[in-house]
Amino acid sequence: MNVRKRFPAQEEAVLNPEAARMFARTYRNLALGLAASVLLLTAALLVLLVRTTEDAVIRRIDELLQNRAQAIATGHAREVERRPAFTPESGRLFFVYFGDPPQTPLAVRPYDPFSDAARTVLARLAEKNKSALGVSSPVTAPARVELEGEAFRYVLVRLPEGASAASGARNGQAHSRTAGPPSLSPPADSRYALLLYPLAREEEFLANLRRQAFLAGGLFAAVSALLGLIFADRALRPVREAWAAQRRFVADASHELRTPLQVLRLNLERLVRHKDRTVAEEQRTLEVLLGELSRLEHLVGDLLTLAKADADTLAVEKRLVDLADVVRREGEAFRPAFEEKGLSLEVHAEAAPVWGDPERLAQVVAILLDNAVSYTDQGGASVVLAVDKAKKQAILQIDDSGIGIGPEERERAFDRFYRGREARRKKREGSGLGLAVARIIVQAHGGTLRLLPRPEGGTRAELRLPLAPHS
């Protein structure tokens, strides 16, 4: 009996491999773009971190220089000298004193590490910055200078009137680093002082910070890129699996369509070659043609139903329907098919109002009955429809005494084009699409469909649907 002839499909299938490939490329490019964005963001954050640290270090040094210079300009130098950062032993601050005009340095405190060339550069620096000093601003803004490959931050300060000379220090003399803590007071005739802060330690610290930051950033970027590719690969795995499934689907569909088309062609060519034969003489050939057309219609209908379900546009027109009426009607429709094979069919159905599409539900029942009669050689089938009021479900069980199904095949039986080992071995007819179509329709009604083994042999198909409200 041709089941699908009674349920013609109205849908269009859309099998677009290029769309699947384009989606995969887009998703991969998106994942790589996100990984690149993470890399750029990481690099930007590291650069910002290093620059912020550099600015903070330089700002602190400038504040120290300006505070010390202001103390000198206002005559409070000895109070500041007692601070640990500016003690002579620290060696972190140099005072270069000049007369007016600033030419040769009069003295360098606390000791003189500079060469003659460096002193010349310092004298020019003092002469250049002297013009920036005003009555209200005896200190210049901090700046940077390079002396023989070493960097310094400096300010120029105008000394107040009456600054005393350092005891034991004559003009132009330098204190030894081993002679004890010398005074930082200016020598006689001093009018200006350059305060220099060496940046060697800070630059070494910042260089180490840059190396560590970019090393950590590079490692983080590499790990981020690797994780991005891994997650992109995982995200694309369902797409690849869906694409592979679609390719198998198209290949299986082509194979299933080829057989009836070949039969149609061979028989039509035979009719063309025997033009002198009458319709009555070719009755058998015409019956074969009609059978293959029905099989083709059956297959195309299933394919279109599945394609519509994949596009999430399967038409299900729900209304209140008594599932018992659908079961009884389909049972009577299939009874001749059972009797033709010498099989029995028993139907017991109690009223079970559900909210569903009667045509689609009839298609599901027809598929299950068609399987029962196709895979049963002796005995028969029983159809029982009951209501579980506690769970508010209608339960349809179709038991057959056929070839049965193995535990590993219970779920695979719902795959498209899948046919069990026994069905293939005994060369049972069928495309392997019926149960896939049935489950999709059942799921569209909010129900479940499963196959169970029977202890006495055969298979039980169990359908559960929610009862209609207020039933």
C-alpha positions in Angstrom: 0.0 0.0 0.0 1.4 3.4 -1.0 1.1 5.6 2.1 2.5 8.9 0.8 0.1 8.9 -2.1 -2.6 9.7 0.4 -0.6 12.6 1.9 0.8 14.7 -1.0 3.5 17.3 0.1 3.2 20.9 -0.8 6.6 22.1 0.2 9.8 23.1 -1.6 13.2 21.8 -0.6 16.1 24.1 -0.4 19.5 22.3 -0.5 22.1 25.0 -0.9 25.7 23.8 -0.3 27.1 27.2 -1.2 25.1 28.8 1.6 26.5 26.3 4.1 30.1 26.9 2.9 29.6 30.7 3.0 28.2 30.4 6.6 31.2 28.3 7.6 33.6 30.9 6.1 31.8 33.8 7.7 31.9 32.1 11.1 35.6 31.3 10.8 36.4 34.8 9.7 34.4 36.2 12.6 36.3 34.0 15.0 39.6 35.0 13.6 38.5 38.7 13.6 37.6 38.4 17.3 41.0 36.8 18.0 42.7 39.6 16.1 40.7 42.1 18.1 41.8 40.5 21.4 45.4 40.7 20.2 45.1 44.4 19.3 43.3 45.1 22.6 46.0 43.3 24.5 48.8 45.2 22.7 47.0 48.5 23.3 46.5 47.8 27.0 50.2 46.9 27.4 51.3 50.0 25.6 49.0 52.0 27.8 50.3 50.3 30.9 53.9 51.0 30.0 53.3 54.6 29.0 51.3 55.2 32.2 54.1 53.8 34.3 56.7 55.9 32.5 54.6 59.1 33.0 54.1 58.3 36.6 57.8 57.8 37.2 58.8 60.9 35.3 56.1 62.9 37.1 57.4 61.8 40.5 60.9 62.8 39.6 59.8 66.2 38.3 57.9 66.8 41.5 61.0 65.9 43.6 63.1 68.3 41.5 60.6 71.1 41.7 60.1 70.7 45.5 63.9 70.8 46.1 64.4 73.7 43.7 61.6 75.7 45.4 63.1 75.0 48.8 66.5 76.3 47.6 64.9 79.4 46.0 63.0 80.2 49.2 65.9 79.6 51.6 64.7 76.3 53.1 67.3 74.0 51.5 68.6 72.6 54.8 65.1 71.3 55.7 64.8 69.4 52.5 68.3 68.1 52.7 67.3 66.0 55.7 64.8 64.0 53.5 66.2 60.5 52.6 65.7 61.0 48.9 68.1 64.0 48.9 70.8 63.0 51.3 74.3 63.3 49.9 74.8 59.6 50.4 71.9 58.8 48.1 73.8 60.0 45.1 70.5 60.5 43.2 70.7 64.3 42.9 73.5 66.6 41.7 73.7 70.3 42.3 75.8 72.3 39.7 76.4 75.9 40.8 77.1 78.8 38.5 77.9 82.4 38.8 76.4 85.2 36.8 76.7 84.9 33.9 76.8 81.1 34.1 79.9 79.9 32.4 82.2 77.4 34.1 80.5 75.5 37.0 81.7 76.8 40.3 81.0 73.5 42.1 79.2 70.2 41.8 77.6 68.7 44.9 77.7 66.1 46.5 80.5 65.0 44.1 81.5 65.6 40.5 81.0 62.8 38.1 81.1 65.0 35.0 83.8 65.4 32.4 85.0 68.7 31.0 82.8 68.3 28.0 79.7 67.6 30.1 80.4 70.7 32.2 80.5 72.7 29.1 77.1 71.4 28.0 75.8 72.2 31.5 77.1 75.7 31.3 75.3 76.2 27.9 72.2 74.7 29.4 72.2 77.1 32.3 72.8 80.1 30.0 70.0 79.0 27.8 67.5 78.5 30.6 68.4 81.6 32.6 66.1 83.8 30.4 63.1 81.6 31.4 63.4 82.6 35.0 61.2 85.5 36.3 60.6 87.3 39.5 57.7 85.1 40.4 59.1 81.9 39.0 62.7 81.3 40.2 62.5 77.7 38.9 62.3 76.5 35.3 60.1 73.7 34.2 61.7 70.2 34.4 63.3 69.0 31.2 65.5 66.1 29.9 69.2 66.3 28.9 71.6 63.6 27.6 75.2 63.8 29.0 77.7 61.4 27.5 75.0 58.8 26.9 73.3 59.1 30.3 69.9 60.7 30.7 69.0 63.3 33.4 66.0 65.3 34.4 66.9 68.8 35.4 65.6 72.2 36.6 67.4 75.6 36.8 66.9 77.6 40.0 67.9 81.2 40.8 69.6 81.3 44.2 68.3 83.7 46.9 70.5 86.7 48.0 72.8 85.8 50.9 73.3 82.1 50.2 76.3 81.0 52.3 79.3 79.2 51.0 80.0 75.6 51.9 82.6 75.3 54.6 85.8 73.9 53.4 84.8 74.1 49.8 86.4 76.7 47.5 85.0 77.8 44.1 85.6 75.2 41.5 86.5 72.4 44.0 84.6 69.0 44.0 84.0 66.9 47.0 85.2 63.4 47.1 82.6 60.6 47.5 84.7 59.1 50.3 85.3 62.3 52.3 82.1 62.0 54.3 78.8 63.7 53.7 79.6 67.1 52.3 77.3 70.1 52.5 75.1 70.9 49.6 75.2 74.6 50.2 76.3 76.8 47.3 79.9 78.3 47.1 80.4 82.0 47.2 79.4 84.0 44.1 76.8 81.4 43.2 73.8 82.8 41.5 72.2 79.8 39.7 72.0 76.1 40.4 71.2 73.2 38.0 69.6 70.3 39.8 70.1 67.1 37.9 68.5 63.7 38.6 70.1 60.7 36.8 67.5 58.4 35.2 69.7 55.3 34.8 67.9 53.3 37.5 64.4 54.3 36.3 65.2 53.6 32.6 66.5 50.2 33.6 63.3 49.6 35.5 61.2 50.8 32.6 63.2 48.7 30.1 62.6 45.6 32.2 59.0 46.5 32.5 58.6 46.8 28.7 60.4 43.5 28.2 58.2 41.7 30.7 55.0 43.3 29.6 55.6 42.5 25.9 56.8 39.0 26.8 53.6 38.4 28.8 51.6 40.2 26.2 53.0 38.0 23.4 52.4 34.9 25.4 48.8 36.0 26.2 48.3 36.9 22.6 49.5 33.5 21.4 47.4 31.7 23.9 44.4 33.9 23.0 44.9 33.2 19.3 45.2 29.5 19.9 42.1 29.5 22.1 40.3 31.5 19.5 41.1 29.0 16.8 40.2 26.1 19.1 36.8 27.6 20.0 36.2 28.6 16.4 36.9 25.0 15.4 34.5 23.8 18.0 31.9 26.3 17.0 32.3 25.2 13.4 32.1 21.5 14.2 28.2 21.5 14.1 28.4 23.4 10.8 30.7 20.8 9.3 28.6 18.0 10.7 25.5 19.6 9.3 27.2 20.1 6.0 28.4 16.4 5.9 24.9 15.3 6.8 23.5 17.4 4.0 25.9 15.9 1.6 25.0 12.4 2.7 21.3 13.4 2.5 21.7 14.7 -1.1 23.7 11.6 -2.1 21.2 9.2 -0.5 18.3 11.1 -2.1 19.9 11.0 -5.5 20.4 7.2 -5.1 16.9 6.6 -4.0 15.5 8.8 -6.9 17.7 7.1 -9.5 16.1 3.7 -9.1 12.5 4.5 -9.8 13.5 6.9 -12.6 15.6 4.1 -14.2 12.7 1.7 -14.0 10.4 4.3 -15.5 12.8 5.0 -18.4 13.3 1.3 -19.2 9.6 0.5 -19.3 8.8 3.6 -21.3 11.5 2.7 -23.8 10.0 -0.8 -24.0 6.6 0.7 -24.8 8.1 2.9 -27.5 9.8 -0.1 -29.1 6.6 -2.1 -29.1 4.2 0.4 -30.6 2.0 -2.4 -32.1 1.0 -3.8 -28.7 -2.3 -2.8 -27.1 -2.9 -1.3 -23.7 -4.3 -4.7 -22.5 -1.2 -6.5 -23.7 1.0 -4.0 -21.8 -1.1 -4.0 -18.6 1.7 -5.4 -16.5 4.1 -2.8 -17.8 1.6 0.0 -17.0 1.1 -1.4 -13.5 4.9 -1.3 -12.9 5.0 2.3 -14.2 2.2 3.3 -11.8 4.0 1.6 -8.9 7.2 3.3 -9.6 5.4 6.7 -10.0 3.8 6.1 -6.6 7.1 5.2 -5.1 8.6 8.3 -6.6 5.8 10.4 -5.3 6.2 8.8 -1.9 10.0 9.6 -1.8 9.6 13.2 -3.1 6.9 13.9 -0.6 9.1 12.8 2.3 12.1 14.8 1.0 10.0 17.9 0.7 8.5 17.4 4.2 12.0 17.1 5.7 13.3 20.1 3.8 10.4 22.2 5.0 11.1 21.0 8.6 14.8 22.0 8.2 13.7 25.4 7.1 11.4 25.6 10.1 8.4 26.2 7.9 6.6 22.9 8.2 2.9 23.7 8.0 0.9 22.3 10.9 -2.7 23.5 11.1 -3.7 22.6 14.6 -7.3 22.2 15.8 -9.1 20.0 18.3 -9.2 16.5 17.0 -10.0 13.1 18.5 -6.9 11.0 18.0 -9.0 7.8 18.3 -10.9 8.7 15.1 -7.6 9.1 13.3 -6.3 5.8 14.6 -9.5 3.9 13.7 -9.6 5.4 10.2 -6.0 4.6 9.4 -6.5 1.1 10.9 -9.3 0.4 8.5 -7.3 1.8 5.6 -4.5 -0.6 6.3 -6.5 -3.7 7.2 -6.5 -4.9 3.5 -2.7 -4.7 3.4 -2.5 -6.8 6.6 -5.0 -9.3 5.3 -3.2 -9.6 2.0 -0.2 -10.9 3.8 -2.2 -13.1 6.1 -1.6 -10.9 9.2 -4.0 -9.8 11.9 -4.7 -6.3 12.9 -6.4 -5.3 16.2 -7.3 -1.8 17.0 -8.4 -0.6 20.5 -8.8 3.2 20.8 -10.4 5.2 23.6 -11.3 8.9 23.1 -8.2 11.1 23.2 -8.7 14.7 22.3 -5.5 16.4 21.2 -4.7 19.7 19.7 -3.1 18.9 16.3 -3.3 18.7 12.6 -5.5 15.7 11.7 -3.8 15.2 8.3 -0.3 15.2 9.8 -1.3 13.0 12.6 -2.9 10.6 10.1 0.4 10.6 8.2 2.3 9.6 11.4 -0.1 6.7 12.2 0.1 5.6 8.5 3.9 5.5 8.6 3.9 3.4 11.8 1.3 1.0 10.4 3.2 0.8 7.1 6.3 -0.2 9.0 4.4 -2.8 10.9 3.0 -4.5 7.9 6.2 -4.2 5.8 8.5 -5.8 8.5 6.1 -8.5 9.7 5.8 -11.9 8.0 3.7 -13.7 10.4 1.4 -13.0 13.3 0.2 -9.4 13.0 0.0 -6.1 14.9 -2.1 -4.6 17.7 -2.9 -0.9 18.0 -3.8 0.4 21.4 -4.6 4.1 22.1 -5.0 5.0 25.8 -5.1 8.1 27.9 -2.9 8.8 30.9 -4.9 11.5 32.8 -2.2 11.9 35.5 0.4 12.9 32.9 -2.3 14.5 30.6 -1.0 12.4 27.6 -2.5 10.4 24.8 -0.4 7.2 24.4 -0.5 5.2 21.2 1.3 1.9 21.1 1.6 -0.2 17.9 3.0 -3.6 18.5 4.1 -6.0 15.8 5.6 -9.5 15.7 8.1 -8.6 12.9 11.9 -8.7 12.6 12.5 -6.4 15.6 15.1 -3.8 16.2 18.4 -4.0 18.0 19.3 -1.6 21.0 21.9 0.2 18.9 19.4 0.9 16.1 16.6 2.4 18.2 17.7 6.0 17.7 19.5 5.5 14.4 16.2 4.3 12.9 15.0 7.9 13.0 18.0 9.0 10.9 17.3 9.9 7.3 17.7 7.0 4.8 18.7 4.7 7.6 17.5 1.1 7.3 18.3 -1.6 9.8 20.5 -4.6 9.2 17.6 -7.1 9.0 15.7 -4.8 6.6 18.7 -4.6 4.3 19.4 -8.3 4.6 15.9 -9.3 3.7 15.7 -6.5 1.0 12.6 -4.9 2.4 11.2 -2.1 0.4 11.5 1.4 1.7 13.6 4.6 1.5 14.4 4.9 5.3 12.6 8.3 5.5 9.3 7.4 7.1 10.4 7.4 10.8 12.4 10.6 10.3 9.3 12.3 8.9 7.1 10.9 11.6 9.3 12.1 14.5 9.5 15.6 13.0 5.7 15.8 12.8 5.3 14.5 16.3 7.8 17.0 17.7 5.9 19.7 15.9 2.9 18.7 18.0 5.0 18.7 21.3 5.1 14.9 21.5 7.6 12.1 21.5 8.1 9.0 19.4 10.3 6.1 20.2 10.9 2.4 19.3 11.0 -0.3 22.0 11.8 -4.0 21.8 9.1 -6.5 22.8 10.1 -9.4 25.0 8.1 -11.8 22.9 9.7 -10.5 19.7 8.9 -7.6 17.3 8.9 -3.9 17.9 6.7 -1.4 19.8 6.3 2.1 18.4 5.2 4.4 21.2 3.7 7.8 20.4 2.9 10.3 23.2 1.0 13.5 22.6 -0.2 16.1 25.1 -4.0 16.1 25.7 -5.9 19.1 24.7 -6.6 21.6 27.6 -9.8 21.0 29.6 -10.2 17.5 28.1 
